[in-house]
Amino acid sequence: MMNKKVIIDYLYLDLQTCDRCIGTDTVLEAVVAELTPALELAGFAVTLRKTEIKTAHMAKEYRFLSSPTIRVNGHDICSTVSESSCACCGDISGTDMDCRVFEYEGKNYDVPPGAMLAEAILRGVFLPMHESRDCYSLPANLKIFFRGKERKQAACCCKSGC
């Protein structure tokens, strides 16, 4: 009987256009598929939940700091947020946009390496972090992203009725 749980949350802005989000999704799915049999053998039930953060309201609800975000049992696998320019999300919002960069073994990656994700997931399972409920406010770049996305969608709908 599996009474221990591993909940992996994948929070992202877009899986249609954004290369970072799409690439991270692909790597995450492969890593979860590889780790799940071993975790189940150890008595863990593994759940992968994917959530598209569509609005500023959702971002606040999920305490979303940067895209993409991966959490294990509620804890971000990255201890800090590092970002760089993301042309894909800039195209979505019509603004300059910075998205998450994953730091691993002294290098920065737009899409995290599988080894990084495997280590982070296992660390999250076997070395759980203590709960931290710091004060949250929506990061400025996400405010800009959602405002730009809304403006772009409104302009599109007004012009072509989409």
C-alpha positions as CSV (number, residue, x, y, z in Angstrom):
1,M,0.0,0.0,0.0
2,M,1.3,3.4,-1.0
3,N,0.7,5.8,1.8
4,K,3.5,8.3,0.9
5,K,2.9,10.8,-1.8
6,V,5.1,12.6,-4.3
7,I,3.2,15.5,-5.9
8,I,5.1,17.1,-8.8
9,D,3.5,20.4,-9.9
10,Y,4.5,21.8,-13.3
11,L,3.4,25.5,-13.6
12,Y,3.9,27.2,-16.9
13,L,2.7,30.1,-19.1
14,D,2.4,28.3,-22.4
15,L,2.7,24.8,-24.0
16,Q,1.8,25.9,-27.5
17,T,4.5,28.6,-28.4
18,C,7.1,28.8,-25.6
19,D,10.2,26.7,-26.3
20,R,11.2,26.8,-22.7
21,C,7.9,25.5,-21.4
22,I,7.5,22.9,-24.1
23,G,11.1,21.7,-23.6
24,T,10.8,21.6,-19.9
25,D,7.6,19.7,-20.1
26,T,9.2,17.0,-22.4
27,V,12.2,16.6,-20.1
28,L,10.0,16.5,-16.9
29,E,7.7,13.8,-18.4
30,A,10.6,11.6,-19.3
31,V,12.3,12.0,-15.9
32,V,9.0,11.3,-14.0
33,A,8.5,8.2,-16.2
34,E,12.0,7.0,-15.3
35,L,11.7,7.7,-11.5
36,T,8.2,6.5,-10.9
37,P,8.9,2.8,-10.8
38,A,11.6,3.2,-8.2
39,L,9.6,5.6,-6.1
40,E,6.6,3.2,-6.3
41,L,8.9,0.4,-5.2
42,A,9.8,2.6,-2.2
43,G,6.1,3.0,-1.4
44,F,5.4,6.4,-2.9
45,A,2.4,7.3,-5.1
46,V,3.6,9.7,-7.8
47,T,1.4,12.4,-9.2
48,L,2.4,14.9,-12.0
49,R,0.1,17.8,-12.2
50,K,0.3,20.4,-15.0
51,T,-1.1,23.9,-14.6
52,E,-1.2,26.6,-17.2
53,I,-1.0,29.9,-15.4
54,K,-3.4,31.9,-17.6
55,T,-4.1,35.1,-15.6
56,A,-2.5,37.3,-13.0
57,H,-5.2,36.0,-10.6
58,M,-4.0,32.4,-11.1
59,A,-0.4,33.5,-10.7
60,K,-1.3,35.0,-7.3
61,E,-3.3,32.0,-6.3
62,Y,-0.4,29.6,-7.1
63,R,2.2,32.0,-5.7
64,F,3.9,31.8,-9.2
65,L,7.3,33.5,-9.4
66,S,8.6,32.6,-12.8
67,S,7.9,30.4,-15.8
68,P,8.4,27.5,-15.9
69,T,8.2,26.3,-12.3
70,I,8.5,22.8,-11.0
71,R,7.6,22.0,-7.4
72,V,8.0,18.8,-5.5
73,N,5.5,18.4,-2.6
74,G,4.8,22.1,-2.8
75,H,8.5,23.3,-2.9
76,D,10.1,24.9,-5.9
77,I,13.1,22.8,-7.0
78,C,15.1,26.0,-7.5
79,S,16.2,27.9,-4.4
80,T,16.4,31.2,-6.3
81,V,14.8,32.7,-9.4
82,S,17.2,33.5,-12.3
83,E,15.7,34.7,-15.6
84,S,16.7,35.8,-19.1
85,S,14.9,37.2,-22.1
86,C,12.3,34.8,-23.5
87,A,11.4,35.7,-27.1
88,C,8.5,33.2,-27.2
89,C,6.7,34.7,-24.2
90,G,7.5,38.1,-25.5
91,D,5.6,37.2,-28.7
92,I,2.7,35.9,-26.7
93,S,2.4,39.2,-24.7
94,G,3.7,41.7,-27.2
95,T,6.2,42.8,-24.5
96,D,9.8,42.1,-23.5
97,M,9.6,39.1,-21.1
98,D,12.1,37.3,-18.9
99,C,11.5,33.6,-18.0
100,R,13.3,31.2,-15.7
101,V,16.8,29.9,-16.3
102,F,17.7,26.7,-14.5
103,E,21.2,26.7,-12.9
104,Y,22.9,23.3,-12.8
105,E,26.6,22.5,-12.2
106,G,27.7,26.0,-12.8
107,K,25.8,26.5,-16.1
108,N,22.5,28.1,-17.1
109,Y,19.9,26.3,-19.1
110,D,16.7,27.5,-20.7
111,V,15.4,23.9,-20.5
112,P,16.7,21.9,-17.4
113,P,18.8,18.8,-18.0
114,G,17.2,15.5,-17.1
115,A,19.9,14.8,-14.5
116,M,19.1,18.1,-12.8
117,L,15.4,17.3,-12.6
118,A,16.0,13.8,-11.4
119,E,18.3,15.0,-8.6
120,A,15.8,17.8,-7.6
121,I,12.9,15.4,-7.5
122,L,14.7,12.9,-5.4
123,R,16.0,15.6,-3.1
124,G,12.5,16.9,-2.7
125,V,11.2,13.4,-1.8
126,F,14.0,12.2,0.5
127,L,15.2,15.5,1.9
128,P,11.9,17.5,2.3
129,M,12.2,21.2,2.9
130,H,10.5,23.0,5.8
131,E,7.4,25.0,5.0
132,S,8.0,28.6,4.2
133,R,5.1,31.0,3.6
134,D,6.9,34.2,2.7
135,C,4.9,37.2,1.7
136,Y,4.0,36.9,-2.0
137,S,3.5,39.6,-4.6
138,L,3.2,39.1,-8.3
139,P,6.6,39.8,-9.9
140,A,6.7,42.8,-12.1
141,N,7.6,40.9,-15.3
142,L,4.5,38.7,-14.9
143,K,2.3,41.7,-14.4
144,I,3.6,43.1,-17.6
145,F,3.2,39.7,-19.4
146,F,-0.5,39.3,-18.4
147,R,-1.4,42.9,-19.2
148,G,0.3,42.6,-22.6
149,K,-1.4,39.3,-23.3
150,E,-4.8,40.8,-22.4
151,R,-4.1,43.8,-24.7
152,K,-3.0,41.6,-27.5
153,Q,-6.0,39.3,-27.2
154,A,-8.4,42.2,-27.0
155,A,-6.8,43.8,-30.1
156,C,-7.0,40.5,-32.0
157,C,-10.6,40.0,-31.1
158,C,-11.6,43.5,-32.1
159,K,-9.9,43.3,-35.5
160,S,-10.8,39.8,-36.6
161,G,-13.5,38.5,-34.3
162,C,-11.3,35.6,-33.2
